[in-house]
Amino acid sequence: MGRGGEGGSVCFRKMRVRIPTRDLCCTLNYPMKYILVTGGVISGIGKGIIASSIGEVFVLNDGGEVDLDLGNYERFLDINLYKDNNITTGKIYQHVINKERHGDYLGKTVQVVPHITDAVQEWVMNQAKVPVDGDKKEPQICVIELGGTIGDIEGMPFVEAFRQFQFKAKRENFCNIHVSLVPQPNATGEQKTKPTQNSVRALRGLGLSPDLIVCRSTKPIEMAVKEKISMFCHVEPEQVIFIHDVSSTYRVPILLEEQGIIRHFKERLNLPIDDRPNLLFAYILRYERMLKTCSVALVGKYTKLSDCYTSVFKALEHSALAINHRLNLMYIDSADLEHKTEAENPVKFHQAWQKLCKAESLFGNAAGSSGVCKELFKLESALAHHLYLQLKLLMKQNGLGSKIVVSTKLEVIDMPEHNPGDMGGTMRLGKRKTIFKTEDSVLRKLYGDQIFVEERHRHRYEANVFFENYCNVNPELTQFFEEKGLKFVGHDTEGKRMEVIELDVGTPQPLFVEEGVSVSFGREVQTGGGGEQCADHPYFIGVQFHPEFSSRPMKPSPPYLGLLLAATGSLRAYLQRGCKLSPRVAKALSGTQEDLHKRYGKQLHRY
């Protein structure tokens, strides 16, 4: 999605989640249906959630770096989008400039209307035909989120483009949803409709008339407010939908269905679908009533802004749901764990360590400080990103610097896509294949004992300790790590880049020593008069890729699922069952729509 009116997102689906069009006719003559979602009053009030039930950089399969809204689309709809699903002003203008340089306009003066507006419409229609799920069939419904708010100068060309587009697509194939805000000032406690009235008036003045008005509010909106909006915005009361603040975004589709959105689309767009809601969300909402909790410490550099780790949080949440636990995620700034912080701010230092001690497992991301990496090996279960930084730190901590020449060229493998002249040209982006080199791998078993997996990458550095003849790295380095219990179990297709490391808990040798505590990979050995006490590390995995980008509510990411299984003491049993959930959980997840309706239909309104 374009930032603040710069553009919008286009997502396509047979809408199995929100609008169950499993019976939708798929013929060559069936016209594409377009649903445009616009926003008014202020941005950031839920267009993405409405559109996908509709901070961080989200990475797509083809390497596109996009807004986290597209991550919401993929997770809600279980689809795989592409970089061209993200339309921005820059892309459109570059596209038009390229066409002009190519001579497509025959020397005519290039203008916003018609050239820019035509380019927007052309882009949408072309991308609407691209399959986004496993069946490789052309989608039947296209959902478009227009970035920013109505009235923003940056978004004017896009609004004009869709004003024209509604006539090209025909009324029976085009629907506009307008998302607005109904504020409730503390001084009066009264819900105000004037901002929504002005927003709809501005939208109509630009040539678009809303078919549905979705009103966001902090508390449920009163019926009198609904009737007032209906009267002054020239829509039926049934066309005004309320979405108040809820504890989980998975409640939003249920609120939409309860207020007749499926019935409206069925009539308005002539969709041959049934009215039964998809009760899969009812099962997901069981998460709110779960009594057992699993505490995870997320240690990173950007924890002050939780949006930076949205996909990680979602992946952990999906995994917690799969094992019938409630997630308790604690954000810890890696700098707060350092001795430097202890000297400068002892209170913050001890508070961070108290949080860490309460955690049952740890996730470390962008481990650029020793506060992250040391603790990865001390907690009961751990999952980490960016192996280069982890191993570099471990070499430094354990006197391994003499084994390699101190040069970034020898420590870092250049990305094959390396192109410093382009934005992102120094990074490896998108879905890449990782090949397991051994069958004796916990992660391989979690992935269903596959020979290889394909996950999304986004990183600039990689560790090059894997092959002895690559970059003149001393082969003893690899041997040293493996003798200490750290196994390199996955690499890329060329065999030049390490992708996965795992801890072998059977090796007792300590890796580094500090103040009477000898810490090895996976076990902590207390030395002194009381003898030695060793605790096996049930789960330590480091991956170069970002598995959280592929996690889905009903298909949790295997590395994250393994992390929570280990934290709750269920990993061994899960592996012994052939990586299958317990019979009780498996039964809850299985079944047809009829089964789900019988099982959860009566519970739907309890959430």
Secondary structure, 3 states (H helix, E strand, C coil): CCHHHCEEEEEEECCCCCCCCCCCCCCCCCCCEEEEEEECCCCCCCHHHHHHCCCCCEECCCCCEECHHHHHHHHHHCCCCCHHHEEEHHHHHHHHHHHHHHCCCCCCCCCHHHHHHHHHHHHHHHHCCCCCCCCCCCCCEEEEEECCCCCCHHHHHHHHHHHHHHHHHCHHHEEEEEEEECCCCCCCCCCCCHHHHHHHHHHHHCCCCCCEEEEEECCCCCHHHHHHHHHHCCCCHHHEEEEECCCCCCHHHHHHHHCCHHHHHHHHCCCCCCCCCCCHHHHHHHHHHCCCEEEEEEEECCCCCHHHHHHHHHHHHHHHHHCCCEEEEEEEEHHHHCHHHHHHCHHHHHHHHHHHHHCCEEEECCCCCHHHHHHHCCCCEEEEECHHHHHHHHHHHCCCHHHCCCCHHHHECCCCCCCCCCCCCCCEEEEEEEEECCCCCHHHHHCCCCCEEEEEEEECCCECCCCCCCCCCCHHHHHHHHHCCEEEEEECCCCCCEEEEEECCCCCCCCEEECCEEEECCEEEECCCCCCCCCCCCEEEEECCCHHHHCECCECCHHHHHHHHHHCCCHHHHHHCCCCCCHHHHHHHCCCHHHHHHHHHHHHHHC
